[in-house]
Amino acid sequence: MAKATVGRIRLNLLKLGARIKISCRRIIIAIASACPYQDILSIANKRIKTIPNTG
């Protein structure tokens, strides 16, 4: 993934197939326990959480 293009990363992540549940306060994305990109998604989630809330 280090040399992957943006299009390739987008395509790989879109093909995961996840269950999305939207509530009043949060969005929950459930992926399979056998997901090959769990480590990448975990890093992305941690980085998203560090973005300051401007709203």
N, C-alpha and C positions, 0 to 999 in steps of 0.2 A: 504494500500500500504506500510505501514511502515515495515511490516514483509514479504513482497512479495519477491520472488526470482528474480534474474536478468531475467531469462527466462519468468517468469510470467509478469513482467513489459514490456518486449520486445513484448510479444504476445498481451498484451492489447493495447499498442501503435500502433502496426502494424494493428490492426483491426479497427482503427478509420476511415479510408477512408478519404483521403484529396485530394484536388486539388493542384498540384504543378506546379508553373510557373517559368521557368528559363530564366533569361535575362543575359545580358553581365555582370552586376555588382552585381546581387543579386538573391537569390532563395526565392520565396514567397510560403509559405505553407498556404492554406486556409482550415480551418476546419469548421465544422458546428457549428452554434451558440448554439446548444443543446449538444455539446460535454461534456461528463461527466468528462473529465480530463483537462479542461481548466486551472484550477488553477495550476496543476502540470506542464503543458506545458508552462505556463507563467513564472514560477520559473525557469524551465530549460532554457528558452530563455534568461532570465536576466543573468543567470550564464554563458551561452555561450558568451554573449556580453562582459562580464568582462575578458575573456581570452585575454591576450595580443597578438597582431598581430606580428608574427615572420617572416612573408614573406615580 
